[in-house]
Amino acid sequence: MEEKEKQSTAVPAGIAGLLTYFIPFFGGLLFLFLEKENKLVRFHAVQSILLWIFFIVISVIFAWIPVINILLYLFVLIVWIFIMYQALMEKMYELPVIGKYARRQVLGTEEHAEEEQKEEK
């Protein structure tokens, strides 16, 4: 029988991970402050916050170029749906650059994070 990770909230880890992305920026902040035990939910909360900051900065930079702006919004939609699905399936999917930083914030050093990933398998 698989042992479940402790949680501070009554919300299942997959649903909590999904909500961190579904409610842009504030969902990540909410679960970052509420969830103290479950590292998966905390990881998705930090990654969600960083992802939405990145999306906002990029959209402000390219707002004056309509074609790029439309392509950017399509890209954001695809990434958003994909990462919400990964969170719902309780996978610690790391987005390039942002995911690595989120993992370091939640799990500590990279060596510690690699050990945790090996234990999950």
C-alpha positions in Angstrom: 0.0 0.0 0.0 1.4 3.4 -1.0 1.9 5.8 1.9 0.4 9.3 1.3 2.3 12.4 2.2 1.1 14.5 5.1 -1.1 17.5 4.3 -2.1 20.7 6.2 -5.3 21.1 4.2 -8.2 18.7 3.6 -8.0 19.3 -0.2 -6.5 16.3 -2.0 -3.0 17.0 -3.4 -4.0 16.8 -7.0 -6.9 19.2 -6.6 -4.7 21.6 -4.6 -2.0 21.5 -7.2 -4.6 22.2 -10.0 -6.0 25.1 -8.0 -2.6 26.7 -7.6 -2.6 27.2 -11.4 -6.3 27.6 -12.0 -6.6 30.7 -9.9 -3.7 32.7 -11.5 -1.1 34.0 -9.0 -3.4 34.1 -6.0 -4.0 30.3 -6.0 -0.3 29.8 -5.7 0.0 32.3 -2.9 -3.0 30.8 -1.1 -1.7 27.2 -1.1 1.9 28.3 -0.4 0.7 29.9 2.9 -1.9 27.2 3.8 -0.1 24.0 2.9 2.9 23.5 5.2 3.4 19.7 4.9 2.9 18.5 1.3 5.9 19.3 -0.8 4.2 18.5 -4.1 1.5 21.2 -3.5 4.1 23.6 -2.2 6.2 23.0 -5.4 3.2 23.7 -7.6 2.3 26.8 -5.6 5.8 28.3 -6.1 6.0 27.2 -9.7 2.6 28.7 -10.3 3.6 32.1 -8.8 6.8 32.2 -10.9 4.9 31.1 -14.1 2.3 33.8 -13.8 4.9 36.5 -13.1 6.8 35.3 -16.2 3.6 35.4 -18.3 2.7 38.9 -17.2 6.2 40.3 -17.8 6.4 38.7 -21.3 2.9 39.9 -22.2 3.8 43.5 -21.2 7.0 43.3 -23.2 5.3 42.0 -26.4 1.9 43.8 -26.0 2.7 46.3 -28.7 3.2 43.5 -31.4 -0.2 42.1 -32.1 0.9 38.9 -33.9 3.4 37.9 -31.3 0.9 38.8 -28.6 -1.7 36.4 -30.0 0.9 33.6 -30.4 2.0 34.3 -26.8 -1.6 33.9 -25.5 -2.0 30.6 -27.4 1.3 29.4 -25.9 0.2 30.5 -22.4 -3.1 28.6 -22.8 -1.3 25.4 -23.9 1.2 25.6 -21.1 -1.5 26.4 -18.6 -3.7 23.4 -19.5 -0.7 21.1 -19.6 0.7 22.1 -16.2 -2.7 21.9 -14.6 -3.1 18.4 -15.9 0.3 17.5 -14.5 -0.6 18.9 -11.1 -3.9 17.1 -11.1 -2.1 13.8 -11.8 0.2 14.6 -8.8 3.3 14.8 -10.9 6.1 17.1 -10.0 6.6 18.3 -13.6 9.3 21.0 -13.7 9.0 23.7 -16.3 12.4 24.8 -17.7 14.2 27.3 -15.4 11.1 28.1 -13.4 10.7 24.5 -12.2 14.3 24.2 -11.1 14.0 27.3 -9.0 10.7 26.2 -7.5 12.2 22.8 -6.6 15.1 24.5 -4.9 12.7 26.7 -2.9 10.6 23.8 -1.7 13.0 20.9 -1.4 16.3 22.7 -0.7 19.5 21.8 -2.4 19.5 20.0 -5.8 21.1 16.9 -4.2 18.2 16.7 -1.8 15.7 17.1 -4.6 17.3 14.3 -6.7 17.1 12.0 -3.6 13.4 12.8 -3.2 12.7 12.0 -6.9 14.5 8.7 -6.7 12.4 7.8 -3.6 9.2 8.6 -5.6 10.1 6.0 -8.3 
